[in-house]
Amino acid sequence: MSLQGRTIVITGAGRGLGRAFAEACAAAKAETIVVADVRTDWGEATVEALRRSGASAEFLAVDLGDPVSIEAFAAKVAAHYGHIDGLVNNGAIATGIGGKTFEEIDSETWDKVMAVNVRGTWLMTRAMAPLLRRSRLGGRIVNLASDTALWGAPRLLHYVASKGAVISMTRSLARELGPDGIAVNAIAPGLVLVEATEYVPEERRQLYVSGRAMQRAQHPEDVTAVVVFLLGQGAGFVTGQLLPVNGGFVFN
């Protein structure tokens, strides 16, 4: 599970699962962690905490909804490091968009969710691919999907559709990047107790707990080790796969 010698880029790493992934990569002895987030205050707070723990980390701002911002971010990573070994496409719009039926969702919100969650994942992958190809340890991409796309969560169609797209993109990217020795996988967490899910109604929270094979709440540490594994040496021949990490709420 060691990430020694690896430079890892994590989007949306300012808080929640993204920050937990950064902390887990630091614990796994990653050489450098690039914290990418649209919020400077969150990103810098994560980097400060990582450095206090002895990790090498840097914050670089990026707006996944803005193609120009993604290109500028990639140029900075290339200038600073020359290559990367892993990319975690974690950044997404999830907060405060649930609760509306498919008939109530407005087009502007739908387009914003798709621009960040789908197009942003594609553009970040495209921007980082040249740097991943330069990895001497074997490039790794981990995409954050969601088990909502596996069970068809209601009143969340734009988010569910975006994560379904991420699953399909993962499989196609695995075939396109496979000849370069880059493994591309996705995980589908359940409802994880982080800031981004604080708005979720109690009824939905209880549905997840009661519906799981392991009937308890899901925490970030239930997910992080899986991502560390997929970024590491042991997952070099695992690609195009979707791994639900949800305590058995859905089976793949």
C-alpha positions as CSV (number, residue, x, y, z in Angstrom):
1,M,0.0,0.0,0.0
2,S,3.0,2.3,-0.2
3,L,2.9,5.3,-2.5
4,Q,6.6,6.1,-2.0
5,G,8.1,8.0,-4.9
6,R,4.7,8.9,-6.4
7,T,3.4,12.4,-7.1
8,I,-0.4,12.4,-6.8
9,V,-2.9,15.1,-7.9
10,I,-6.2,15.1,-6.1
11,T,-9.1,17.4,-7.2
12,G,-11.6,18.7,-4.7
13,A,-9.0,18.0,-2.0
14,G,-9.9,21.0,0.1
15,R,-12.4,19.2,2.3
16,G,-14.4,16.0,2.8
17,L,-13.4,12.9,0.9
18,G,-10.8,14.8,-1.2
19,R,-9.0,15.9,1.9
20,A,-9.3,12.4,3.4
21,F,-7.7,11.0,0.2
22,A,-4.8,13.5,0.5
23,E,-4.2,12.6,4.1
24,A,-4.3,8.9,3.3
25,C,-1.8,9.4,0.4
26,A,0.5,11.3,2.9
27,A,0.2,8.4,5.3
28,A,1.2,6.0,2.5
29,K,4.4,8.1,2.0
30,A,3.5,9.7,-1.3
31,E,6.4,11.8,-2.5
32,T,4.3,14.9,-3.2
33,I,0.6,15.6,-3.0
34,V,-0.9,18.3,-5.3
35,V,-4.1,19.6,-3.6
36,A,-6.4,21.0,-6.3
37,D,-9.5,22.9,-5.3
38,V,-11.6,25.9,-6.4
39,R,-11.6,27.3,-2.9
40,T,-8.2,28.7,-2.0
41,D,-8.9,28.8,1.8
42,W,-9.9,25.1,1.9
43,G,-7.0,24.0,-0.3
44,E,-4.4,26.0,1.7
45,A,-5.8,24.6,5.0
46,T,-5.4,21.0,3.7
47,V,-1.8,21.7,2.6
48,E,-1.0,23.3,5.9
49,A,-2.3,20.2,7.8
50,L,-0.4,17.8,5.5
51,R,2.9,19.7,5.9
52,R,2.4,19.7,9.7
53,S,2.2,15.9,9.4
54,G,5.5,15.9,7.6
55,A,4.2,15.4,4.1
56,S,5.2,17.3,0.9
57,A,2.2,19.1,-0.4
58,E,1.3,22.0,-2.6
59,F,-2.0,23.8,-3.3
60,L,-2.9,24.8,-6.8
61,A,-6.3,26.4,-7.6
62,V,-8.5,25.0,-10.3
63,D,-12.1,25.5,-11.4
64,L,-13.3,22.2,-13.0
65,G,-16.1,24.1,-14.7
66,D,-13.6,26.3,-16.6
67,P,-11.5,24.7,-19.4
68,V,-9.0,27.6,-19.3
69,S,-8.5,27.1,-15.6
70,I,-7.8,23.4,-16.1
71,E,-5.2,24.2,-18.8
72,A,-3.5,26.8,-16.6
73,F,-3.4,24.3,-13.7
74,A,-1.9,21.6,-15.9
75,A,0.8,24.0,-17.1
76,K,1.8,24.8,-13.5
77,V,1.9,21.1,-12.6
78,A,4.1,20.4,-15.6
79,A,6.4,23.3,-14.8
80,H,6.8,22.3,-11.1
81,Y,7.0,18.5,-11.4
82,G,7.4,17.4,-15.1
83,H,5.3,14.3,-14.5
84,I,2.7,12.8,-12.2
85,D,2.1,9.3,-11.1
86,G,-1.5,9.4,-10.0
87,L,-4.7,11.5,-10.5
88,V,-7.8,11.3,-8.3
89,N,-10.7,12.9,-10.1
90,N,-12.7,13.7,-6.9
91,G,-13.9,17.2,-7.5
92,A,-17.6,17.5,-8.2
93,I,-20.8,19.4,-7.5
94,A,-22.8,17.4,-4.9
95,T,-23.9,19.8,-2.2
96,G,-27.3,21.4,-2.1
97,I,-28.6,20.0,-5.4
98,G,-30.7,17.1,-4.2
99,G,-34.4,16.9,-3.4
100,K,-35.9,18.0,-6.7
101,T,-37.7,15.6,-9.1
102,F,-36.5,15.3,-12.7
103,E,-39.4,17.7,-13.6
104,E,-38.2,20.3,-11.1
105,I,-34.5,20.5,-12.0
106,D,-33.7,23.6,-14.0
107,S,-31.6,23.5,-17.1
108,E,-29.0,25.9,-15.6
109,T,-28.3,23.6,-12.7
110,W,-28.2,20.5,-14.9
111,D,-25.6,22.1,-17.2
112,K,-23.5,23.3,-14.2
113,V,-23.4,19.8,-12.8
114,M,-22.5,18.2,-16.1
115,A,-19.9,20.9,-16.8
116,V,-18.0,20.1,-13.5
117,N,-18.7,16.5,-12.9
118,V,-18.5,15.1,-16.4
119,R,-16.7,17.6,-18.6
120,G,-14.4,18.6,-15.8
121,T,-13.4,15.0,-15.2
122,W,-12.7,14.5,-18.9
123,L,-10.7,17.8,-19.3
124,M,-8.6,17.2,-16.2
125,T,-7.8,13.7,-17.4
126,R,-6.9,15.0,-20.8
127,A,-4.7,17.7,-19.3
128,M,-2.9,15.3,-17.0
129,A,-2.5,12.4,-19.5
130,P,0.8,13.7,-20.9
131,L,2.2,14.0,-17.4
132,L,1.0,10.5,-16.4
133,R,2.6,9.1,-19.5
134,R,6.0,10.3,-18.1
135,S,5.6,8.3,-14.9
136,R,8.4,5.8,-14.4
137,L,6.2,3.9,-11.8
138,G,3.1,3.5,-14.0
139,G,0.3,6.1,-14.2
140,R,-2.9,5.6,-12.2
141,I,-6.3,7.4,-12.5
142,V,-9.0,6.9,-9.9
143,N,-12.4,8.5,-10.8
144,L,-15.0,9.1,-8.1
145,A,-18.4,7.8,-9.2
146,S,-21.3,7.1,-6.8
147,D,-23.5,4.2,-5.9
148,T,-26.5,6.5,-6.7
149,A,-25.8,5.6,-10.3
150,L,-26.0,1.9,-9.5
151,W,-29.4,1.9,-7.6
152,G,-31.0,4.9,-9.4
153,A,-31.4,7.3,-6.5
154,P,-34.5,9.5,-7.0
155,R,-34.7,13.3,-6.7
156,L,-31.1,13.6,-7.8
157,L,-31.2,12.9,-11.5
158,H,-28.5,15.4,-12.6
159,Y,-26.0,14.1,-10.1
160,V,-26.9,10.5,-10.8
161,A,-26.6,11.0,-14.6
162,S,-23.2,12.7,-14.1
163,K,-21.8,9.8,-12.1
164,G,-23.2,7.3,-14.6
165,A,-21.2,9.1,-17.2
166,V,-18.1,8.9,-15.1
167,I,-18.5,5.1,-14.9
168,S,-18.8,4.8,-18.6
169,M,-15.9,7.2,-19.2
170,T,-13.7,5.2,-16.9
171,R,-14.1,2.1,-19.1
172,S,-13.4,3.9,-22.3
173,L,-10.4,5.8,-20.9
174,A,-9.0,2.5,-19.6
175,R,-8.9,1.2,-23.2
176,E,-7.5,4.4,-24.6
177,L,-4.8,4.8,-21.9
178,G,-4.0,1.1,-21.5
179,P,-1.3,1.1,-24.2
180,D,0.5,3.8,-22.2
181,G,0.5,1.6,-19.1
182,I,-2.0,3.9,-17.3
183,A,-4.6,2.1,-15.2
184,V,-8.0,3.8,-15.0
185,N,-10.5,2.7,-12.4
186,A,-13.5,4.2,-10.5
187,I,-15.0,3.7,-7.1
188,A,-18.6,4.2,-6.1
189,P,-18.9,5.2,-2.5
190,G,-22.2,5.2,-0.7
191,L,-23.4,8.1,1.4
192,V,-20.3,9.2,3.3
193,L,-20.5,11.4,6.3
194,V,-18.6,14.5,5.1
195,E,-19.4,18.2,4.7
196,A,-20.8,17.7,1.2
197,T,-23.5,15.4,2.4
198,E,-24.6,17.4,5.5
199,Y,-27.7,18.6,3.6
200,V,-29.0,15.0,2.9
201,P,-32.3,14.4,4.7
202,E,-32.4,12.1,7.6
203,E,-34.7,9.7,5.8
204,R,-32.2,9.1,3.1
205,R,-29.4,8.6,5.6
206,Q,-31.4,6.0,7.4
207,L,-32.3,4.3,4.1
208,Y,-28.5,3.8,3.5
209,V,-27.8,2.5,7.0
210,S,-30.8,0.0,7.0
211,G,-30.2,-1.1,3.4
212,R,-26.5,-2.0,3.9
213,A,-25.3,-5.4,4.5
214,M,-23.1,-3.7,7.1
215,Q,-25.7,-1.6,8.9
216,R,-23.8,1.5,10.0
217,A,-22.9,4.9,8.8
218,Q,-20.1,5.3,6.2
219,H,-17.0,7.4,7.1
220,P,-14.2,8.7,4.9
221,E,-11.7,6.1,6.3
222,D,-14.0,3.4,4.8
223,V,-13.1,4.7,1.3
224,T,-9.5,6.0,1.5
225,A,-7.6,2.7,1.6
226,V,-9.3,1.6,-1.6
227,V,-8.1,4.7,-3.4
228,V,-4.5,4.3,-2.0
229,F,-4.5,0.7,-3.3
230,L,-5.7,1.7,-6.8
231,L,-3.0,4.4,-6.9
232,G,-0.2,2.0,-5.9
233,Q,2.0,-0.7,-7.4
234,G,-0.3,-3.6,-6.6
235,A,-3.1,-2.2,-8.9
236,G,-0.9,-2.0,-12.0
237,F,-2.9,-4.6,-13.9
238,V,-6.3,-3.6,-12.6
239,T,-8.1,-1.2,-15.1
240,G,-11.5,-0.3,-16.4
241,Q,-13.1,-1.5,-13.1
242,L,-15.8,0.0,-10.9
243,L,-15.6,-0.9,-7.2
244,P,-18.6,0.0,-5.0
245,V,-17.5,0.9,-1.6
246,N,-20.7,1.2,0.4
247,G,-21.0,-1.6,2.9
248,G,-23.1,-3.7,0.7
249,F,-25.9,-1.2,-0.1
250,V,-25.6,-2.3,-3.7
251,F,-23.7,-5.2,-5.2
252,N,-21.9,-4.8,-8.5
